[in-house]
Amino acid sequence: MRSFLNFCYHKGYHTLSGSAIFLPRVPKSEAHYLTEEQVHTLLKYDMDEGIRVSILLMLSTGMRISEALSLTKNQLKKAELVEGLYQVSVIGKCRKLRSVFIPQDIVAYSLQYACNHTKDQILDLPYWKIQQKLKKITKDLGFYFSAHTLRHTYLTFLVKNKGDLYKVQRLAGHSTVAITSRYLHATDYELAETAKLVNNLLQSSQ
């Protein structure tokens, strides 16, 4: 509507300027993620080795699909071991550099898979092929998820298990902690349990 009115204004129809229209800010919804049960079901699914490596890399690190596709054999071979996890630098959204930490068994599995092809990257599957295979898996399993859902699941799991929000922000590569707060999912039961904390204050004053 605003674009149309601006077009009319520039054509000489000065009825109402598009800038006069107020558009309310729409709050961002919570990020979609998989439950622990769904993750276990997914990992038990019989799938190609390449797509399994893709899923494990995204699910265990919160990498975006583009970041996982750019990961090279050399990066994993030279990765530094920090607290039992291999630290790797990836270039994410807006060309921002950040560190991701990959479990040792997934690094070993990824390198083993990568030995079967000659590409420099760990994954030899194109973007569209991964999306296509994920779509088939969601259809077979009966619940929806995308490559980005795997990232959301990783970040949600960190936050729900008391991961510091500012540290999770750095792991995610988010520009603000407000974006990371989308992963603060809470059930009605959890909200009620939190609300009950005020009872201690009220009872102590009686």
C-alpha positions as CSV (number, residue, x, y, z in Angstrom):
1,M,0.0,0.0,0.0
2,R,2.8,2.4,1.0
3,S,4.7,1.7,-2.3
4,F,1.5,2.3,-4.4
5,L,0.8,5.6,-2.7
6,N,4.4,6.8,-3.2
7,F,4.0,5.8,-6.9
8,C,0.8,7.9,-7.2
9,Y,2.4,10.8,-5.4
10,H,5.4,10.9,-7.8
11,K,2.9,10.7,-10.7
12,G,1.2,13.9,-9.5
13,Y,-1.7,12.4,-7.6
14,H,-1.1,14.1,-4.3
15,T,-3.9,12.5,-2.3
16,L,-1.8,10.9,0.4
17,S,1.9,10.3,0.8
18,G,3.0,6.8,1.7
19,S,5.1,8.2,4.5
20,A,1.9,9.1,6.3
21,I,1.0,5.5,6.7
22,F,2.1,4.0,10.0
23,L,3.1,0.4,9.9
24,P,3.1,-1.3,13.3
25,R,6.2,-3.4,14.2
26,V,5.4,-7.1,14.0
27,P,7.2,-9.0,16.7
28,K,9.3,-11.9,15.6
29,S,7.9,-15.3,16.5
30,E,9.8,-17.9,18.4
31,A,12.1,-20.0,16.3
32,H,10.9,-23.5,15.3
33,Y,12.9,-26.3,16.7
34,L,12.9,-30.1,17.1
35,T,12.1,-31.8,20.3
36,E,14.6,-34.3,21.8
37,E,12.3,-37.2,20.8
38,Q,12.2,-35.9,17.2
39,V,16.0,-35.5,17.1
40,H,16.4,-39.2,18.2
41,T,13.9,-40.3,15.6
42,L,15.7,-38.3,12.9
43,L,19.1,-39.7,13.8
44,K,17.7,-43.3,13.7
45,Y,16.4,-42.7,10.2
46,D,18.2,-44.7,7.4
47,M,19.7,-42.0,5.2
48,D,22.6,-41.4,2.8
49,E,26.0,-40.9,4.5
50,G,26.4,-37.4,2.9
51,I,23.1,-36.1,4.2
52,R,23.8,-37.6,7.7
53,V,27.1,-35.7,7.8
54,S,25.3,-32.6,6.8
55,I,22.7,-33.0,9.5
56,L,25.2,-33.8,12.2
57,L,27.4,-30.8,11.4
58,M,24.4,-28.4,11.5
59,L,22.8,-30.0,14.6
60,S,25.9,-30.2,16.7
61,T,27.2,-26.7,16.0
62,G,24.4,-24.5,14.9
63,M,26.0,-23.9,11.5
64,R,23.9,-22.5,8.7
65,I,23.7,-24.8,5.6
66,S,25.9,-22.4,3.7
67,E,28.5,-22.5,6.5
68,A,28.5,-26.3,6.6
69,L,28.9,-26.4,2.8
70,S,31.9,-24.2,2.9
71,L,33.7,-26.3,5.6
72,T,36.9,-27.8,4.2
73,K,38.9,-31.0,4.9
74,N,41.9,-28.8,5.8
75,Q,40.0,-26.9,8.4
76,L,39.0,-30.0,10.2
77,K,42.5,-31.6,10.0
78,K,44.0,-28.4,11.4
79,A,41.3,-27.6,14.0
80,E,42.4,-26.9,17.5
81,L,41.0,-29.1,20.3
82,V,39.4,-27.0,23.0
83,E,37.7,-28.6,26.0
84,G,37.1,-31.8,24.0
85,L,35.7,-30.0,21.0
86,Y,37.4,-29.0,17.8
87,Q,37.3,-25.2,17.2
88,V,36.8,-24.1,13.6
89,S,36.2,-20.6,12.2
90,V,33.4,-20.0,9.7
91,I,32.3,-17.0,7.8
92,G,28.6,-16.5,8.5
93,K,25.9,-14.0,7.7
94,C,27.1,-10.5,6.6
95,R,30.6,-12.0,6.2
96,K,31.0,-12.1,10.0
97,L,33.7,-14.5,11.3
98,R,32.8,-16.7,14.3
99,S,34.0,-19.9,16.0
100,V,32.0,-23.2,16.0
101,F,32.9,-26.2,18.2
102,I,32.5,-29.6,16.7
103,P,32.4,-32.9,18.7
104,Q,35.4,-35.2,18.1
105,D,33.4,-38.1,16.8
106,I,31.6,-35.9,14.3
107,V,34.9,-34.5,13.0
108,A,36.2,-38.1,12.6
109,Y,33.0,-39.2,10.8
110,S,33.0,-36.2,8.6
111,L,36.7,-36.7,7.5
112,Q,36.0,-40.4,6.9
113,Y,33.1,-39.5,4.6
114,A,35.2,-36.8,2.8
115,C,37.9,-39.4,1.9
116,N,35.5,-40.8,-0.6
117,H,35.5,-37.7,-2.8
118,T,38.1,-35.3,-4.2
119,K,36.5,-32.0,-3.3
120,D,38.3,-29.7,-0.9
121,Q,35.0,-29.3,1.1
122,I,33.8,-31.9,3.5
123,L,30.4,-32.1,1.8
124,D,30.2,-32.9,-1.9
125,L,26.4,-32.3,-2.0
126,P,25.0,-29.1,-3.6
127,Y,22.7,-26.9,-1.6
128,W,19.6,-27.9,-3.6
129,K,20.3,-31.6,-3.1
130,I,20.5,-31.3,0.7
131,Q,17.2,-29.4,0.7
132,Q,15.6,-32.0,-1.5
133,K,16.7,-34.9,0.7
134,L,15.6,-33.1,3.9
135,K,12.2,-32.6,2.4
136,K,11.9,-36.3,1.7
137,I,13.0,-37.2,5.2
138,T,10.4,-34.8,6.7
139,K,7.7,-36.5,4.6
140,D,8.8,-40.0,5.7
141,L,9.0,-39.0,9.4
142,G,5.8,-37.0,9.6
143,F,7.2,-33.9,11.1
144,Y,8.5,-30.7,9.4
145,F,12.0,-29.4,9.7
146,S,14.5,-27.6,7.4
147,A,18.2,-27.1,7.5
148,H,17.7,-23.9,9.5
149,T,15.5,-25.8,12.0
150,L,18.6,-27.8,12.9
151,R,20.4,-24.6,13.8
152,H,17.4,-23.5,15.8
153,T,17.4,-26.8,17.6
154,Y,21.0,-26.5,18.6
155,L,20.6,-23.0,20.0
156,T,17.4,-23.8,21.8
157,F,19.0,-26.8,23.5
158,L,21.8,-24.6,24.7
159,V,19.5,-22.0,26.1
160,K,17.1,-24.5,27.7
161,N,20.1,-26.2,29.4
162,K,21.1,-23.0,31.1
163,G,23.6,-21.8,28.5
164,D,24.5,-18.1,29.1
165,L,22.5,-16.0,26.7
166,Y,25.4,-13.8,25.8
167,K,27.7,-16.8,25.1
168,V,25.0,-18.4,23.0
169,Q,24.7,-15.2,21.1
170,R,28.4,-15.4,20.2
171,L,28.1,-19.0,19.2
172,A,25.2,-18.2,17.0
173,G,26.8,-15.1,15.4
174,H,23.8,-12.9,16.2
175,S,24.3,-9.2,16.2
176,T,22.2,-8.6,19.3
177,V,21.1,-10.7,22.3
178,A,17.5,-9.8,21.4
179,I,17.7,-12.1,18.4
180,T,19.1,-14.9,20.6
181,S,16.2,-14.5,23.0
182,R,13.9,-16.0,20.4
183,Y,15.2,-19.4,21.7
184,L,13.9,-18.8,25.2
185,H,11.0,-21.2,24.6
186,A,8.9,-22.0,27.6
187,T,6.0,-24.3,28.3
188,D,3.0,-23.2,30.4
189,Y,4.3,-25.5,33.1
190,E,7.8,-23.9,33.1
191,L,6.2,-20.4,33.2
192,A,4.0,-21.4,36.1
193,E,7.0,-22.9,38.0
194,T,8.9,-19.6,37.5
195,A,5.9,-17.5,38.6
196,K,5.6,-19.6,41.8
197,L,9.0,-18.2,42.9
198,V,7.3,-15.1,44.2
199,N,5.4,-17.2,46.7
200,N,8.6,-17.4,48.8
201,L,8.6,-13.6,49.0
202,L,4.9,-13.4,50.0
203,Q,5.1,-16.2,52.6
204,S,8.2,-14.8,54.2
205,S,6.4,-11.5,54.9
206,Q,3.5,-13.1,56.7
